[in-house]
Amino acid sequence: MKITVFLLLLLVCSVSTDQSTPETDKEIHLQQPCPQDVHAVLREMTASLAQLKTEMTFVQKENQEQAAKLKELEKQETEVERQKTEINNLKHELKVKQVAFSVSLLAEGDATVGPFGTHTTLIFKHVVTNIGNAYNPNTGMFTAPVRGAYHFEFYIGTHGANTAAVLVKNTNHIFAAYEHQSANFGSSSQGATLLLEAGDVVFVRLWQQSKTYDNSNRHTTFSGHLIFTMLEGNTPSLS
């Protein structure tokens, strides 16, 4: 708007100068203020531009400060998310480290199990402890939830019969236990520490044509627990 007024004043002054006639000489004194008016407008425009420049500088500075604050907030948010992830990982690691179970053969009463025509997985139905739920009482199998070193023990009882059982990792026989009793009660046991990958299974298999006995005293049992976890590719030396 001020620029328009300025241009109009210039136009008026120009027209007044070009069309000067004797008839208008008397009015020249009315047109003399044009230069002063132009200078006044210029001064006002200069002041306005200076004010606008100051305001723009302030706005730019404010925007820079806001951008810096936003960047800092984003950085803090990223750090919070990282800490949340780390906490969740620690919780998961703590959870998988809590693995232990202890079970016995019969849920109740007393009975002799076997003989069978083939090697048969013993299903230990009485669960005393199953921290981490890695043991399945429906299948008799323990499934490793994480890579690490585990320790297992099993006991087999017999009453007046031969009994034999073997600790199995996946399809591999590890250690076997054997007991022969013609009339009395007896038991045998074995134990092993195994390096397991996540998903490996461990169970006790009754030898074919063997029997095992259990009652409320819980003679035939299977137990195991995680000793420590191991990172992938970290295999201990056998020497």
Secondary structure, DSSP 4 states (H G I P E B T S, - for coil): -HHHHHHHHHHHHHHHHHT--TTTGGGHHHHTTHHHHHHHHHHHHHHHHHHHHHHHHHHHHHHHHHHHHHHHHHHHHHHHHHHHHHHHHHHHHHHHH--EEEEES-SSS-EEE---SS-EE----EEEEEETS-EETTTTEEE-SSSEEEEEEEEEEEESSEEEEEEEETTEEEEEEEEE-SSSEEEEEEEEEEEE-TT-EEEEEEPTT--EEE-TT--SEEEEEEEEE--TT------
